[in-house]
Amino acid sequence: MNTFLQIKIRPLSGKFIGLLVAGICWLPVQSQQVVHKSPLQLADQYFEAGEYYTAAYLYEQHLKTSGRNINTPAFTTYAKKGTAAEGIQNRSRASILYKQAESYRLAHYWINADSAYKKCTDNNDAFYWSAVCERSLENYDAAEESIRKYLSTAGTNGQFKDAAEKELETLQFIRRQLAATNPAQVNSSKIKTPGSFEKGAFAVRAVGGNKYLVSSTKTDTAKVKGANPHASRMFYGTLKNDSLDQLTPVVLPVTGIADNQGVASFTADGNRIYFTQWKKEKGRIVSNIYYIVNRGDSGWTRPALLPGVNIDGFSSKQPFCSVDGIYLYYASDRPGGSGGFDIWYAQIYEDGSAGSSVNAGPGINTAGDEQAPFYHTSSGTMVFATNGRLGMGGYDLFSVRGSDKAWGVPRNMGYPINSSRDDIYFFAPEDSALLARAIVGSDRGTGCCLENYLIKRSSGKKRLTGLVLDRKDNAPVADATIVLTDPSGKTWATKTDDKGNYLFDTIHNDYSNYRISVTKQYYNDTADVVKINDTAEANLLTDKLVNTDMYIDKKFILNVENVVTVYFDFDKSKLKSEAENKLDSVCLVMAQFPSYTLQISAYTDGKGTEEYNKKLSDRRARSCARYFIHKGIKASRITFESFGACCPLELELINGRDNPDGRSRNRRALINISKG
């Protein structure tokens, strides 16, 4: 397929003869003389030139008249001097009918092609191509029936055996996509564009505000002998209310450039434009990338070939400038790639020139064709079209995260971003998620060519993720229980993985006024409200909301052999939070071993009278005992004794000067666990 623009001439009864003769006039004309050619000869000529729809029409004329006088020339045309019109070749009607079917298929007139293939009942290959047509027309059951018929009749020697088996895989993939897609999640609708049904409109690129560049067909009013008056050109358009209108031709600073132009990209500063120029040569598209630079008062430079990106004898096309102005991405069949067209990129400079080109690598490029790269800087995602991977048929759009340093694994963007036909160009604004409001260039419609489709994703799922860390050393906490509670009291629970991460993947909400709690053995319970500190795309249909990191404190872990020591503030008997953590560990041991008993010994520092300190240490011992009883340990398993300022562990005076640290370590209670 001509992936820039596919022109289909629609016959209007007798008027088509005039169009056809006009079309013949733009064939190369030099040193010519009038000769007569039959529709069959003309059809073959147009087929070889890549003008498939015209060829199909002429094959039809031959088939209609072959029963009468096939030697009667239908049209007057030209041939080089010294040549004569060739005679009608001795070819069967079946072979011509098959060639007509091929012409319709290559022109992407699927209904006509399928009808013609179905008449080729003695040609096994026609079953395969009929299946391709049926798939393009979304008749998937009929397509599978034709494929299986081809495989059963062609056997192991069929030239399309491998392709037919891949087509079966494509049909299975399509069915999975259709079954998995929720229409409420993502919607596709055609963007209304004047003339796009007849002329096509594709390769939308941002200029600024609601102004965009788009490529479409323009008919030159001044007919030039030997030149096709219908050519692709660039237009400015305004996107508003799902319509792209007010199309205005882009006037380049030099006139008279022949061939087709389009598929352009502005740099973010608006001072450079890179665009593709292409033409047909012997039925093959030959393309190059040009650029122009805004020199301020002196205006735009003349279009120039981009050195390093273009190589003689090979095609480069579909440039896209990253929004940061660093890289130019493009497609090329230059040497050093993986197959046909590959994705390449090169650094670009302020003068518009480019550095050395780098192949995006085998992780992205395949033995097939990769085209039309688009890079969404805000999400770090490249989108490109390929026919070298499993998809829904033709070219499918794939997305891949990464950058020039490393690329991830490409993923098919799925239905309805992709269709059973060619889906090639992609655009999304930088200030939104990739599929919040994207534009896809596709020939899925009934128009002549590629048209633009608006992709809108609903609010969809909002995946909540977060991280749990140990407060002391910032280490991730694995296997912690996370409970999410909404304002009504409904709860969801999950566990952290080995890296401390958790996620809730089934909730459609912004999580306002939700609470989240963390529990883990040997840690203190923690709870807080959900506080979103980052938003990203988990995948094309799901937003990822990242909760603020949560920290939990480890409890004091007690062995039976330990003597637990807790400390008190000066002249206080209230347990501090650190002391409660240690006593909780004691409770765990006591619950595990019901026969164990506790002995509590409490002390003060040396300040105060002996009588006061005796009472203070008693209060400290009782505080510990009450805490244990409150936690469910029977009072009969607890004994305590108060020692006042007895038995200091640290010196409270050093060289006659007070030692506050020593005193703080003497204000303590010892908990001894005794086996029963």
Summary of the structure (lengths in Angstrom):
residues: 676
radius of gyration: 38.7
end to end distance: 87.6
largest distance: 134.3
contacts: 2176
relative contact order: 0.07
helix: 25%
strand: 34%
